[in-house]
Amino acid sequence: MIIIPEVDNTPYVNNAEFVKLTIVNPDNSTVVHTFSSSYKNETIDGVSYKALGGLLLVGTQQRDLRVTSSDTTVTLSGLSSENIYLVLGTQIKGSTIELWRGFYDNDYIMTNTVRRYKGVITSYSIHEDLEGQTDNFMISINCSAYKTVLENRISGRKTNTNSWKQYNPTDVSMDKVQALDNTYFDFGKTVNTSGTDSSTTLTATVTQV
């Protein structure tokens, strides 16, 4: 567990959120955008973060002792039509996002930074607000942790005869699956359980030790 001195036994914490957005274009070129809710530009690990102040809003991040599936939202407001290209002109969906939190002392000097979140952008929404001749946009980016992305990923083959023989008709690795399906094994006792299909008969014997 990480102990942050700036928040340990402290009634009031001065902090700001820092966002690092990495976009991979179709030609495999990489574009990195960095911005923060700080009042001034800051540098973390050699990377400069542009200060957006109150225009940046970062949702809460779930903290657990074990790896869990968690989502969060990053919102940018007060954007002009030129800046909306950041979303519409790039493949922002599927991009990597990192959220850092910087801590300030009483003199508003950043003394420590901690990475709070790393995930993938799964979706986004754009809200347009027209006031007179001024057109402002608000972008909300929805992010999911890597665990969520892996849980939703479907790949490989099913454990049945038809799926397994799709690439190799002579593969018999899954021929016994149908016989094992819905077969009850009472482990710890001596049992004789038989399952039969059209091609073979399966007999399983378990002896208590």
Secondary structure, DSSP 8 states (H G I E B T S, - for coil): ----GGGTT-S--EEEEEEEEEEE-TTS-EEEEEEESSSS-EEETTEEEEE-GGGEEE------SS----EEEEEEEEE-TTTTHHHHTTT-TT-EEEEEEEEE-TTS-EEEEEEEEEEEEEEEEEEEEEETTEEEEEEEEEEEEHHHHHHT---S--SSHHHHTSS-TT--TTTTHHHHTT----TTS-EEEEEE-SS-EEEEEE---
